[in-house]
Amino acid sequence: MTPFQVTRSVRSLNRLRQIATVLTQQGFGHVVDQIELSRYLPVWMRPRASRVDRPVAAGTLVGRRLVRVCVDLGPTFVKFGQMLTTRPDIVPADVIAELSTLQDRVPPFSTEEARRIIEEDLGCPMQACFPTFGEAPLASGSIGQVYRAVDSQGRRVIVKVRRPGIEDTIRLDMHLLKGLAGSIESYVPELRVYRPVLLADEFEQALTRELDYINEASATARFVAAFRDVPHVRCPEVYWDKCSPRVLTLEELPGSNVSTLLDHPLSGVDRVVLADRLANAYFRMIFELGMFQADPHPGNILVEPPADVGIIDFGQVGLITHDLMTHLVTMVYAAVNREIEVVADTLADLNAFGPATDTGRLEAGLRALIDKYYGLPLKRIDLAKLFEEISELMRGNDLLLPRELVLMIKALATVAGVTLKIDPDYNLLTSLGPRLKALMRERFSVRQVRRAATLTSWHILSMARRAPRQLRHFLRHLTAGTWQFRLRHENLDHLVRELDRSSNRLAFSILIAAIIIGSSVVVTTREDLMLFGNVPLRFFGVLGYVFAGVLGVGLVWAIFRSGRLH
C-alpha cells in the first residue's frame, strides 16, 4: 500500500503534502521519490526529490536530519522519534544519541480548557472536585499537561489532563505513518533493515495505550500494591473517583527528583542507602512483579531525605512474561557457562533471527563478547557499555529481540547509570547476582519441570485429538478437486503502475507524431484545394501543428511534474 492510497480526505492530502515537503527539505528527497510521494510536492521541489542525494554521511548527520524532520512534523513524529530510542537493536547508536535530544515542544493549551475537560469527564463542578487548582501547568507535553491541585478531601494531588483534539490528530498521523512505513519497506530496500512496519506497529500500540489515562492509572495501582509493604519506596496512590480516559489524578509524593540531587546535593541524603534502595526497587519490578517502569530517567525518581525513594510516571510500562523471563535466565546461565550454542538456540526460540542472520557469525560474535567480560570483576563491568555492545551485536547480525526484553535491558542500563551517579562505588551486579541465581533455581526446579511437562503433554494430546479430523478434511477436498493453492505476489503493483504510466506516455507520443506527420502531408498539398467551400486545406495542416505543439508541451509538463526528467 502506498501512502496516497490510504485516504483521500482533504486533511490527509494536506498532511501528506507537508510530510513530503519536510522530508525533501531535510535531505530525504530520494525516499520521497521512491515511495511515490513526490506528486504531493510543490512543482518547483519535484526535481529536487528525484535528485540522488542520499544521506550516506555519518550516522550523526542522519540523526540530526531525523530530529529536524520530527520537530517540523509535530507531536506524533516527536513521539515516534522518542520511541526509536528504545530500539537500539534496530537503530544505530549515533542516530539514537541525536534522537535522544528530542523534547516535547508543544505550547500549553489554556487552563480554562483543562477545567472544562475535568468537569465534563468527572461530572462535577470544578470547585467540588478540586477547590484549589493551579493557574498554570507544571509541564506541558504532546499528549497532555500536568497541574498541581488540592482535592475536595484536602489531599495534595497531581492532575494530568489530555490535550483536546489530540486523539484525532494522532489517529490521522498514525494512519499515514503506517502507510509510509509500508511503502518504505516495499520500495526502499536499503531501509528494510530498520523494519519500518514493525516500528510503526509498536508505536501505534504504545501511543494508543498512552492516550487512555485509565491504562496508566491501572499500571500505577499495580505498582502501589507491589510496594505497599516495602519500606522507604513509594509510588503515587491513584484516586479512581477522579480518573477518566482524559483525566488522571494521583497522589503528590514528597521529595525532589534525582536530577536536583545530582545538580545541587541535598543535605541529609544517604547516597549509599539511596542507590541500593533504588536498584532493588527496579529488581523487584522486573524479577518479582514482571512489570516495570520503562522510563527510569532522573526526573521520574524522587528522593526524600535520608533515603526514601519515590517512583512516578507510569505512562511507559514494560511487561515480562513467564516464558520471556525463562528465556532470559537461560541465556544468562548459558553465557556465564560459555555455552554459546545454547545462547544462539535461545535467541532462535525467541524468533530473533532475521533473513540475514548467519548462525556461525553470530556465535563468533557472542563468543568474542563473552570472552571479553569473562572473569572480569563485577564492579569493573559497565552495564551501559555492555548494553551498547549487545545492541551493536544484534544490529550487525540482523537480530530482533522482543521489544519488552529490549526495554528491560535498557531500563537496567539506565538505572545502573543513575545509581552510579548517586553512589559511584555502588556495584549493581552484587545485588543483581543473587536474584538471577534465585530465578535460575526457580526456573529449573522440579515444580517448573513438572509444569512444563504437563503443558507439553496437553499440547501433544490436543494435536493428536485434532489430527484425524484435519487429515480427513484435507483428503476430502483433495479427492473432490476443491483443494486450492494460493499464491500472493508482493511489490508488483509498483511495477504495474510504472508500466501503465510508460505505455500511456508512449501512446501519447505516437499520437503527437501521427498528428505532425498528417499535418505535414496536408500542408504540402496544392494551394487551391479548399474545404467547406472557401477554407484552404493547408489551414488544417497548420492547425494540426498547433494542436500537436500543445499536446507536446502538456506531455513535457507532465514529465516535469513527475520529477523524472532523466
VEXBA-157093 format. One record per residue (C-alpha): x, y, z. Coordinates in steps of 0.25 Angstrom, whole numbers, padded with zeros to 4 digits, always signed. Each point is the difference from the previous one (the first is absolute). Example, Ala and Ser with C-alpha at 12.3 -4.5 7.8 and 13.67 -1.06 7.14 Angstrom:
<nupas>
+0049-0018+0031
+0006+0014-0002
</nupas>
This chain:
<nupas>
+0000+0000+0000
+0006+0013-0004
-0003+0013+0009
-0009+0007-0010
-0009-0013+0000
-0003+0001+0015
-0010+0011-0001
-0006+0011-0009
-0005+0011+0010
+0005+0014-0001
+0006+0000+0013
+0008-0013-0002
+0005+0005-0014
+0005+0013+0006
+0007-0007+0011
+0007-0009-0011
+0004+0012-0007
+0006+0006+0013
+0007-0014+0003
+0006-0001-0014
+0005+0015+0000
+0007-0002+0014
+0006-0013-0004
+0005+0007-0013
+0005+0012+0007
+0008-0008+0010
+0008-0008-0011
-0009-0012-0001
-0006+0003-0014
+0005-0013-0006
-0009-0007+0010
-0012+0009-0004
+0002-0004-0014
+0002-0015+0002
-0013-0001+0008
-0008+0009-0010
-0002+0012+0009
+0006+0010-0010
-0013+0003-0007
-0004+0007+0013
+0011+0009+0000
+0000+0014-0006
+0004+0000-0014
+0013+0007+0002
+0004-0010+0010
-0002-0013-0008
+0013+0000-0008
+0007+0001+0014
-0007-0012+0004
+0004-0008-0012
+0015+0004+0002
+0009-0011+0007
+0003+0007+0013
+0001-0012+0009
+0004+0003+0014
+0012-0009+0000
+0008+0008+0009
+0003-0003+0015
-0012-0005+0008
+0001+0013+0009
-0004+0008-0013
-0012-0009-0003
-0004+0000+0015
+0000+0016-0001
-0008-0001-0012
-0010-0009+0006
-0001+0009+0012
-0004+0012-0009
-0010-0008-0007
-0007-0005+0013
+0000+0014+0006
-0005+0006-0013
-0011-0010-0001
-0005+0002+0014
-0004-0008+0012
-0003-0014-0006
+0013-0001-0007
+0007+0006+0012
-0006-0012+0008
+0005-0009-0011
+0014+0005+0000
+0000-0002+0015
-0005-0014-0001
+0011-0003-0010
+0010+0002+0011
-0006-0012+0007
+0004-0010-0011
+0016+0001+0000
-0001-0014-0006
-0005+0006-0013
+0004+0015+0000
+0015+0003+0000
+0006+0006+0013
+0004+0013-0007
-0014+0002-0005
-0006-0003+0014
+0010+0010+0006
-0006+0011-0009
-0015-0004+0002
+0002+0000+0015
+0001+0015-0001
-0015+0000-0004
-0009+0008+0009
-0015+0002+0000
+0000+0015-0004
-0015+0002-0001
-0007+0013+0005
-0009-0003+0012
-0015+0001-0002
-0008+0009+0009
-0003-0003+0014
-0014+0003-0002
-0001-0011-0011
+0006-0009+0010
-0010+0003+0011
-0011-0002-0011
+0005-0014-0003
+0001-0004+0015
-0014+0005+0003
-0005-0007-0013
+0007-0014+0003
-0002+0000+0016
-0014+0005-0001
+0001+0010+0012
+0003+0015+0001
+0015+0004+0000
-0002+0006+0014
-0006-0013+0005
+0011-0009-0006
+0013+0009+0002
-0003+0012+0009
+0015+0004-0003
+0005-0001-0014
+0013+0005-0006
-0002+0012-0009
+0012-0005-0009
+0004-0014-0003
+0012-0006+0006
+0004-0006-0013
-0006-0001-0014
+0003-0011-0010
-0006-0005-0013
-0010-0009+0007
-0005+0008+0011
+0005+0009+0012
+0001+0000+0015
-0005+0008+0011
+0001+0001+0015
-0013+0000+0008
-0007-0003+0013
-0012-0009-0001
-0013+0001+0008
+0006-0008+0011
+0012+0009+0002
+0010-0009-0007
+0011+0005-0008
-0001-0006-0014
+0006+0000-0014
-0010+0001-0011
+0003-0004-0014
-0009+0005-0011
+0000-0005-0014
+0002+0011-0011
-0014+0003-0007
-0001-0006-0014
+0014-0007+0001
-0007-0014-0003
-0005+0005-0014
+0014+0005-0003
+0007-0012+0004
-0010-0009-0007
+0003+0007-0013
+0015+0000+0002
+0000-0015+0004
-0008-0003-0013
+0010+0007-0009
+0012-0005+0008
-0004-0014-0002
-0002+0002-0015
+0013+0007-0001
+0007-0012+0008
-0006-0010-0010
+0004+0008-0012
+0015+0001+0006
+0001-0014+0003
-0005-0004-0014
+0007+0010-0009
+0012+0004+0007
+0008-0013+0002
+0012+0007+0008
-0009+0004+0011
-0007-0013+0002
+0011-0004+0010
-0007+0011+0009
-0013-0008+0000
-0009+0013-0002
-0013-0008+0000
+0003-0007+0013
+0004+0013+0007
-0012+0007-0005
-0009-0011+0006
+0007+0000+0013
-0001+0015+0000
-0015+0000-0002
-0002-0010+0011
+0008+0008+0010
-0006+0013-0004
-0014-0005+0000
+0002-0005+0014
+0006+0013+0005
-0012+0008-0006
-0009-0007+0010
+0003+0004+0014
-0007-0012+0006
+0011-0009-0005
+0010+0009+0008
-0009+0000+0012
-0001-0015+0000
+0015-0002-0001
+0003+0010+0011
-0010-0007+0009
+0008-0013-0002
+0013+0006+0004
-0006+0006+0012
-0005-0014+0004
+0013-0006-0002
+0008+0010+0008
-0010+0002+0011
+0007-0009+0010
+0014+0005-0005
+0005+0011+0010
+0006+0012-0006
-0004-0002-0014
-0013+0006-0005
-0009+0002-0012
-0011+0010-0001
-0014-0004+0004
-0011+0000-0011
-0013+0008+0004
-0009-0008-0009
-0012+0009+0003
+0007+0011-0008
+0005-0008-0011
-0005-0002-0015
+0006-0003-0013
+0004+0015-0001
+0003+0003+0014
+0009-0006+0010
+0001+0004+0015
+0012-0006+0008
+0005+0003+0014
+0011+0010+0000
+0013-0006+0006
+0009+0008+0009
+0015+0002-0004
+0009+0005-0011
+0003-0007-0013
+0014-0007-0001
+0004+0011-0011
-0001+0010+0011
+0008-0009+0009
+0011-0001-0010
+0001+0015-0004
-0002+0005+0014
+0004-0010+0011
-0011-0001+0011
+0004+0000+0014
-0003-0012+0009
-0001-0010-0012
+0007-0013+0002
+0005-0003-0014
+0004-0014+0002
-0013-0005+0006
-0008+0008-0010
+0008-0007-0012
-0003-0013+0006
-0015+0002+0002
-0002+0006-0014
+0007-0012-0006
-0007-0010+0008
-0013+0006-0003
+0002-0002-0015
+0004-0014+0002
-0013-0003+0008
-0008+0006-0012
+0007-0009-0010
+0003-0013+0007
-0012+0000+0009
-0011+0008-0005
+0003-0003-0015
-0003+0015-0003
+0009+0012+0000
+0000+0015-0002
+0007+0001-0014
+0005+0014+0001
+0008+0001+0013
+0007+0013-0003
+0004+0009+0012
-0012+0009-0002
-0009-0012+0003
+0007-0004+0013
-0003+0008+0013
+0009+0001+0012
-0004+0004+0014
+0011+0000+0011
+0006-0008+0005
-0002-0011-0010
-0015-0001-0004
-0003-0003-0015
-0012+0004-0008
-0002-0005-0014
-0010+0007-0009
-0005+0001-0014
-0005-0014-0004
-0004+0004-0014
+0010-0009-0006
+0000-0014+0006
+0007-0013-0004
-0006-0014+0002
+0009-0012+0002
-0008-0013-0002
+0004-0013+0007
+0005-0006-0014
+0008+0012-0003
+0007+0000+0014
+0003-0015-0002
+0007+0003-0013
+0007+0012+0006
+0005-0009+0012
+0004-0011-0009
+0009+0010-0009
+0006+0006+0013
+0003-0014+0005
+0006-0005-0013
+0008+0013-0001
+0006-0002+0013
+0004-0014-0003
+0005+0004-0014
-0010-0009-0007
-0001+0008-0013
-0009-0010-0007
-0010+0001+0011
-0001+0015-0001
-0001+0000-0015
-0011-0011+0001
-0008+0008+0010
+0001+0012-0009
-0006-0008-0011
-0011-0005+0010
-0003+0015+0002
-0002+0001-0015
+0011+0010+0000
+0007-0005-0013
-0002+0009-0012
+0002-0004-0015
+0014+0004+0000
+0004-0007+0013
+0012-0009-0001
+0001-0009+0012
+0015-0003-0002
+0003+0015+0000
-0010+0003+0012
+0007-0011+0008
+0014+0006-0003
-0005+0014+0005
-0007-0006+0012
+0013-0007+0004
+0008+0012-0002
-0009+0009+0009
-0001-0011+0011
+0015-0002+0000
+0002+0015+0001
-0007+0000+0013
+0002-0014+0005
+0008+0001+0014
-0001+0015+0001
-0004+0005+0014
-0014+0004+0001
+0003+0014+0004
+0008+0002-0012
-0011-0004-0010
-0007+0013-0006
-0015-0005-0002
-0002+0012-0009
+0012-0003-0009
-0004-0015+0000
-0014+0004-0004
+0006+0008-0012
+0008-0012-0004
-0011-0009+0000
-0009+0009-0008
+0012+0001-0010
+0001-0015-0001
-0015-0001-0002
+0000+0010-0012
+0012-0006-0006
-0006-0014+0000
-0015+0004-0004
-0005-0004+0013
-0013+0006+0005
-0003-0003+0015
-0014+0002+0006
-0003+0015+0003
-0003-0003+0015
+0014-0007+0001
+0007+0012-0006
-0008+0009+0009
+0004-0008+0012
+0015+0000-0004
+0000+0015-0003
-0008+0003+0014
+0011-0008+0007
+0011+0008-0007
-0007+0013+0003
-0002-0004+0015
+0015-0004+0000
+0004+0014-0005
-0009+0007+0010
+0005-0008+0012
+0014+0002-0004
-0002+0015+0000
-0006-0001+0014
+0011-0009+0005
+0012-0002-0009
+0004-0012+0008
-0013-0008-0001
+0001-0013-0006
-0013-0003-0007
+0004-0014-0004
+0002-0004+0015
-0015+0002+0002
-0004-0006-0013
+0008-0013+0001
-0008-0006+0012
-0013+0003-0007
+0005-0007-0013
+0004-0012+0008
-0013-0001+0007
-0007+0001-0014
+0009-0011-0006
-0004-0009+0012
-0014+0003-0001
-0001-0002-0015
+0007-0013+0000
-0006-0005+0012
-0008-0014+0000
-0013+0008+0001
+0003+0008-0012
+0004-0012-0008
-0012-0007+0004
-0009+0012-0004
+0007+0000-0014
-0001-0015-0002
-0015+0001+0003
-0002+0012-0010
+0008-0008-0010
-0009-0012+0002
-0012+0008-0001
+0004+0006-0014
+0004-0014-0005
-0013-0006+0004
-0007+0012-0006
+0007-0002-0013
-0003-0015+0000
-0014+0002+0002
-0002+0010-0011
+0009-0006-0010
-0009-0011-0006
-0011+0010-0003
+0009+0010-0006
+0006-0012-0009
-0014-0004-0004
-0004+0014-0004
+0013+0002-0008
-0002-0014-0007
-0015+0003-0003
+0004+0014-0007
+0011-0007-0007
-0008-0011-0006
-0011+0009-0004
+0009+0009-0007
-0003+0012+0008
+0013+0002+0007
+0006+0013-0004
+0014+0005+0000
+0001+0015+0002
+0012+0009-0005
+0001+0014+0004
+0009+0010-0007
+0007+0011+0007
+0005+0014-0005
-0005-0003-0014
-0010+0012+0001
+0011+0010-0001
+0005-0007-0013
-0014+0000-0006
-0002+0014+0003
+0013+0004-0006
-0002-0008-0013
-0014+0006-0001
+0005+0014+0001
+0011-0003-0010
-0009-0006-0010
-0010+0012+0001
+0011+0009-0003
+0005-0008-0011
-0014-0001-0006
-0001+0015+0002
+0013+0003-0007
-0004-0009-0012
-0013+0008-0001
+0008+0013-0001
+0010-0005-0010
-0012-0005-0009
-0007+0014+0001
+0013+0006-0004
+0002-0010-0012
-0014+0002-0004
+0001+0015+0001
+0012+0000-0008
-0007-0008-0011
-0011+0010+0000
+0009+0012-0001
+0007-0005-0012
-0013-0001-0008
-0004+0009-0012
-0003+0014+0005
-0013+0001-0008
-0006-0012+0008
-0011+0005+0008
-0009-0006+0011
-0014+0005+0004
+0000+0009-0012
+0010+0010+0003
+0009-0005+0011
+0014-0004-0005
+0004-0014+0003
+0014+0004+0004
-0007+0008+0012
-0004-0013+0006
+0015-0005-0001
+0004+0013+0008
-0011-0003+0010
+0005-0014+0002
+0014+0005+0002
-0005+0010+0011
-0008-0012+0006
+0012-0009+0000
+0008+0011+0007
-0010+0002+0011
+0000-0015+0002
+0015-0001+0000
+0001+0012+0010
-0010-0008+0009
+0008-0013-0001
+0013+0008+0004
-0007+0007+0012
-0006-0014+0005
+0014-0006+0000
+0006+0013+0007
-0011-0001+0010
+0004-0015+0003
+0014+0004+0003
+0005-0010-0010
+0008+0008-0011
+0011-0010-0001
</nupas>
